[in-house]
Amino acid sequence: MPKDKNRVRESKLQQKLRRNVGRAIADYNMIEEGDKVMACLSGGKDSYAMLDILLSLKRKAPVNFELIAVNLDQKQPGFPEQVLPNYLEDLGIEYHIVERDTYSVVESIIPEGKTMCGLCSRLRRGILYNFAEEHRVTKMALGHHRDDIIETLFLNMFFGSRLKAMPPKLLSDDKRNCVIRPLSYCKESDIAEFADLRQYPIIPCNLCGSQDGLQRVQIKRMLADWEHKQPGRLDNIFRSIQSVSPSQLADTSLFDFESLRVGETASEDMASVDDWLLDGERKAS
């Protein structure tokens, strides 16, 4: 692609990503006046794009907030230690590199050939949570995007027997940390193209070995096939996560099925008989 066309495409993608990030921040009240936001950087395309867009929005945001960048160096063999410091120095943003040898811990616990990601992510989350509290961070920004949220939904359904995804905003169980996901409305394909055009110094996520057998990879391939066969299906799936009807599921802790009786006024969550019949007609047509 010629340089002029690249610049035009980059500008359009930046506007699209900024718009989607701005909508997500507004919809979930992710960033408020006086917040200290910690952008967690892994060296992957998603966290680079997130920091890039947040810096861009910060200049014109209707509220004042502080933004710092934090990377956890987990001492994986071959990790290029200077890539992120050099990049962040050029940006002129406050940053911190937290060094913890979690790789050796995970390697000593997980049997050879088994997936390291689960334990690794739990250790990483605990370290970052503690760092955020020590530095009076009010919001932790993670680079998960729309596709990550959808993949997590199906991972939990297929392998965990739970209807659960990643929320755009989350308060930790101990109420000490608030996690936000500003890229929640952004498609991975848009982020990947934007990252390529911006030429971020990507650090590959394969330092712990092959990831081909991961359950998430299986789900990603399934969803890519669905989207190829029916474009727009992933948008519909994400919208369904935002429009939940507990009375149409089967969780007795979310809806009082036991008390339902003929003649009683249905709650606002209950679908009407007309809606139910309409759904049946759609299926039959």
C-alpha positions in Angstrom: 0.0 0.0 0.0 1.5 3.4 -1.0 2.5 5.7 1.9 -0.3 8.3 1.3 -2.9 5.5 1.4 -1.3 4.1 4.5 -1.6 7.5 6.3 -5.2 7.9 5.3 -6.0 4.4 6.4 -4.1 4.9 9.7 -6.0 8.1 10.4 -9.4 6.4 9.7 -8.6 3.5 12.0 -7.4 5.8 14.7 -10.7 7.8 14.5 -12.7 4.6 14.6 -10.7 3.2 17.6 -10.9 6.5 19.4 -14.7 6.6 18.9 -15.2 3.1 20.2 -12.9 3.6 23.2 -14.7 6.9 24.0 -18.1 5.2 23.8 -16.9 2.4 26.1 -15.5 4.8 28.6 -18.7 6.8 28.6 -21.0 3.8 28.7 -19.3 2.2 31.7 -18.0 5.4 33.4 -14.5 4.0 33.2 -12.5 7.1 33.8 -13.5 9.9 36.2 -12.1 13.3 37.3 -8.9 12.9 39.2 -8.4 9.2 38.3 -4.9 7.7 38.2 -5.0 5.2 35.3 -2.4 2.5 35.0 -2.1 1.2 31.4 -0.8 -2.4 31.7 1.6 -3.1 28.8 2.6 -6.6 27.7 4.4 -5.6 24.5 1.6 -6.9 22.3 -0.5 -5.1 19.7 -3.5 -4.6 22.0 -1.8 -2.9 24.9 0.2 -0.7 22.6 -3.0 0.4 20.8 -4.7 1.0 24.1 -2.0 3.2 25.4 -1.8 5.1 22.1 -5.6 5.8 22.1 -5.7 6.7 25.8 -2.9 9.2 25.3 -4.8 10.7 22.3 -8.1 10.9 24.2 -6.4 12.4 27.3 -5.4 15.5 25.4 -9.1 16.3 24.7 -10.9 14.5 27.5 -13.6 16.4 29.4 -12.1 15.2 32.7 -8.6 15.5 34.0 -6.8 12.2 34.8 -3.3 10.9 35.2 -1.9 8.1 32.9 1.1 5.9 33.7 2.4 2.8 31.9 3.4 -0.3 33.7 5.1 -3.5 32.3 5.7 -6.7 34.3 9.0 -8.3 33.3 8.4 -11.9 34.2 11.9 -13.0 33.2 10.9 -15.3 30.4 14.0 -16.5 28.5 14.7 -14.3 25.5 12.5 -11.4 26.7 13.9 -8.2 25.1 14.2 -6.0 28.2 14.9 -2.7 26.5 12.1 -2.7 23.9 9.4 -1.2 26.1 11.6 1.2 28.1 13.0 2.6 24.8 9.5 3.0 23.4 8.1 4.6 26.5 11.1 7.0 26.9 10.3 8.3 23.4 6.7 8.9 24.3 7.7 10.9 27.4 5.2 9.1 29.6 5.8 8.1 33.2 6.4 4.4 33.3 7.5 1.5 35.6 9.0 -1.8 34.8 8.2 -4.3 37.6 10.6 -7.2 37.6 9.4 -10.5 39.1 10.7 -14.0 38.1 7.3 -15.7 37.8 8.5 -17.7 34.9 10.7 -19.9 37.1 7.8 -20.3 39.6 5.4 -21.4 36.9 8.0 -23.7 35.3 8.6 -25.5 38.6 4.9 -26.1 39.2 3.4 -26.8 35.7 4.3 -30.2 34.3 6.2 -30.2 30.9 3.8 -30.0 28.0 1.0 -28.4 30.0 -0.3 -24.9 29.5 1.4 -22.3 31.6 -1.0 -19.4 30.9 -3.5 -20.0 33.7 -1.1 -19.9 36.6 1.1 -17.2 34.8 -1.9 -14.9 34.5 -3.0 -15.3 38.1 0.5 -14.5 39.4 0.7 -11.5 37.0 -2.7 -10.2 38.1 -1.7 -10.4 41.8 1.6 -8.5 41.3 -0.1 -5.8 39.3 -3.0 -5.5 41.8 -0.4 -4.9 44.6 1.6 -2.4 42.5 -1.6 -0.5 41.7 -2.5 -0.3 45.4 1.0 0.8 46.5 1.0 3.6 43.9 -2.6 4.8 44.6 -3.8 3.8 41.2 -7.6 4.1 40.9 -8.1 2.3 37.6 -6.1 -0.5 35.9 -6.5 -0.5 32.1 -6.1 -3.8 30.4 -5.9 -4.3 26.6 -8.7 -6.9 26.2 -10.8 -6.2 23.1 -14.3 -7.2 21.8 -13.0 -10.5 20.4 -11.3 -11.4 23.7 -14.6 -10.9 25.5 -16.5 -13.1 23.1 -13.8 -15.8 23.2 -13.9 -15.9 27.0 -17.7 -16.3 26.9 -17.4 -19.5 24.8 -14.4 -20.7 26.7 -16.4 -20.6 29.9 -19.4 -22.2 28.2 -17.6 -25.0 26.5 -14.9 -25.8 29.1 -16.2 -24.4 32.4 -20.0 -24.8 32.1 -20.6 -21.2 33.0 -22.2 -18.3 31.2 -19.6 -15.7 31.9 -17.3 -13.4 29.9 -15.1 -10.4 30.7 -16.9 -7.2 31.8 -15.7 -3.9 30.5 -15.4 -2.7 34.1 -14.7 -4.9 37.1 -14.2 -4.3 40.8 -11.9 -7.0 42.3 -13.3 -9.3 44.9 -11.4 -7.6 47.7 -12.7 -4.2 46.5 -9.1 -2.9 46.3 -8.7 -2.5 42.5 -10.9 -1.4 39.7 -10.1 -2.9 36.3 -11.3 -1.3 33.0 -11.1 -2.5 29.4 -11.2 0.5 27.2 -10.9 -1.6 24.0 -14.1 -3.5 24.8 -15.9 -2.2 21.7 -12.9 -2.6 19.4 -12.5 -5.4 16.9 -9.2 -7.3 16.9 -8.8 -7.0 13.2 -8.9 -3.2 13.4 -6.4 -3.2 16.2 -4.1 -5.5 14.3 -4.2 -3.4 11.2 -3.6 -0.2 13.2 -0.7 -1.7 15.0 0.9 -2.8 11.8 0.5 0.7 10.3 1.9 2.3 13.5 4.8 -0.1 13.5 4.8 -0.8 17.2 7.8 -2.8 18.5 5.8 -6.0 19.1 7.1 -8.5 21.6 5.7 -11.9 20.6 3.6 -13.9 23.1 5.4 -17.2 22.5 8.3 -16.9 24.9 6.9 -19.8 27.0 6.6 -22.2 24.0 4.0 -23.1 21.4 0.5 -21.9 22.0 -1.2 -23.9 19.3 -2.9 -26.4 21.6 -4.6 -23.8 23.8 -8.4 -23.9 24.2 -8.5 -20.2 23.4 -6.9 -20.9 20.0 -9.6 -23.5 19.3 -12.3 -21.0 20.1 -10.6 -18.3 18.1 -10.6 -20.5 15.0 -14.2 -21.4 15.5 -15.3 -17.8 15.8 -13.2 -16.8 12.7 -15.0 -19.5 10.7 -18.4 -18.3 11.9 -17.5 -14.7 11.0 -16.3 -15.8 7.5 -19.5 -17.7 6.8 -21.8 -15.0 8.2 -20.2 -11.6 8.6 -21.5 -9.6 11.5 -22.1 -12.7 13.7 -19.5 -11.6 16.2 -21.2 -8.2 16.5 -24.5 -9.9 17.3 -22.8 -12.1 19.9 -21.3 -9.1 21.6 -24.6 -7.3 21.6 -26.2 -10.3 23.2 -23.8 -10.0 26.1 -25.1 -6.5 26.6 -28.8 -7.6 26.5 -29.4 -10.4 29.0 -32.8 -11.7 30.0 -32.4 -13.8 33.2 -36.0 -15.0 32.9 -35.1 -16.7 29.6 -32.2 -18.6 31.1 -32.2 -21.2 33.9 -30.3 -19.7 36.8 -32.5 -19.8 39.9 -30.2 -17.4 41.7 -30.9 -14.7 39.1 -34.6 -15.2 38.6 -37.3 -16.3 41.0 -38.8 -19.2 38.9 -40.3 -20.9 41.9 -42.7 -18.0 42.7 -44.2 -17.8 39.2 -47.9 -18.4 39.2 -50.7 -18.0 36.7 -52.5 -14.7 37.0 -49.6 -12.8 38.7 -48.2 -9.8 37.1 -45.0 -10.6 35.2 -41.8 -8.8 36.1 -40.3 -6.3 33.6 -37.7 -8.9 32.8 -40.3 -11.5 31.7 -40.8 -11.9 28.0 -44.4 -11.4 27.0 -46.4 -14.3 25.4 -46.5 -12.2 22.2 -42.7 -12.1 22.1 -42.5 -15.8 22.7 -44.9 -16.5 19.9 -43.0 -14.1 17.6 -39.8 -15.9 18.3 -41.5 -19.2 17.4 -42.8 -17.7 14.1 -39.3 -16.5 13.2 -37.8 -20.0 13.7 -40.6 -21.5 11.6 -40.2 -19.1 8.7 
